[in-house]
Amino acid sequence: MPPPDAGWERRFVADPARTREAAEIYAGAGFEVRSVPARPGDQAGGAMRDGCETCWLAQAFGFQVIYTRQPGPGGQPVPRSGGEP
């Protein structure tokens, strides 16, 4: 799954349990939340750890990249380019 479209802010990379926990916290704070599977490019350059170019642990344990954005006017989800929220 590709990263979300423009308007989404990348927060951090987390294991599945922390992803669920963070999603609940961000949603409770009023954010829309999406998570996508971590890819090798998500791990380099400090996303997980500097120099972790081929960190198999992130993929083996299902690490996710968490993205958030503010809801649209009236609290409604902002449609993605495909028309769905």
C-alpha positions as CSV (number, residue, x, y, z in Angstrom):
1,M,0.0,0.0,0.0
2,P,1.5,3.4,-0.9
3,P,1.8,6.3,1.5
4,P,-1.3,8.5,1.8
5,D,-1.8,11.5,-0.5
6,A,-0.9,15.1,0.2
7,G,-2.2,16.5,3.4
8,W,-1.2,13.6,5.5
9,E,1.7,14.0,8.0
10,R,4.0,11.1,8.7
11,R,4.3,10.6,12.5
12,F,6.5,7.5,13.2
13,V,7.1,3.8,12.6
14,A,5.7,1.4,15.2
15,D,5.1,-2.3,15.8
16,P,1.4,-3.5,15.4
17,A,0.4,-3.1,19.1
18,R,1.8,0.5,19.3
19,T,0.2,1.2,15.9
20,R,-3.3,0.4,17.3
21,E,-2.6,2.3,20.5
22,A,-1.4,5.4,18.6
23,A,-4.3,5.3,16.2
24,E,-6.7,5.3,19.1
25,I,-4.9,8.3,20.7
26,Y,-4.7,10.3,17.5
27,A,-8.3,9.5,16.6
28,G,-9.4,10.6,20.1
29,A,-7.5,13.9,19.6
30,G,-9.6,14.4,16.4
31,F,-7.2,13.3,13.7
32,E,-7.8,11.0,10.8
33,V,-5.3,8.2,11.0
34,R,-3.9,5.8,8.4
35,S,-1.1,3.2,8.7
36,V,0.7,1.5,6.0
37,P,3.3,-1.4,6.1
38,A,6.8,-0.2,6.6
39,R,9.0,-0.6,3.5
40,P,12.8,-0.6,3.3
41,G,12.9,3.1,2.3
42,D,10.9,4.0,5.4
43,Q,13.6,2.6,7.6
44,A,16.7,4.5,6.2
45,G,17.7,8.0,7.1
46,G,16.3,8.0,10.7
47,A,12.8,6.8,10.1
48,M,13.6,3.9,12.3
49,R,17.3,4.1,13.0
50,D,20.1,5.7,11.1
51,G,21.9,3.2,8.9
52,C,19.2,0.6,9.1
53,E,19.0,0.1,5.3
54,T,17.8,-3.5,5.2
55,C,16.2,-4.0,8.6
56,W,14.3,-7.3,8.2
57,L,12.9,-7.0,11.7
58,A,10.5,-4.2,10.6
59,Q,9.0,-6.3,7.8
60,A,9.1,-9.6,9.8
61,F,7.2,-8.1,12.7
62,G,4.7,-6.0,10.6
63,F,5.9,-2.6,11.5
64,Q,3.7,0.2,10.3
65,V,4.2,3.9,9.3
66,I,1.6,6.0,11.0
67,Y,0.1,9.1,9.2
68,T,-2.4,11.6,10.4
69,R,-4.2,14.6,9.1
70,Q,-6.8,17.1,10.4
71,P,-10.4,16.3,9.3
72,G,-12.0,18.5,6.7
73,P,-14.6,21.2,7.3
74,G,-17.4,20.1,9.7
75,G,-15.2,17.2,10.9
76,Q,-15.8,15.2,7.7
77,P,-13.0,13.1,6.3
78,V,-11.2,14.8,3.4
79,P,-11.7,12.7,0.2
80,R,-8.6,11.1,-1.3
81,S,-7.8,11.7,-5.0
82,G,-9.9,8.6,-5.7
83,G,-13.0,10.1,-4.0
84,E,-13.1,8.0,-0.9
85,P,-12.0,9.3,2.6
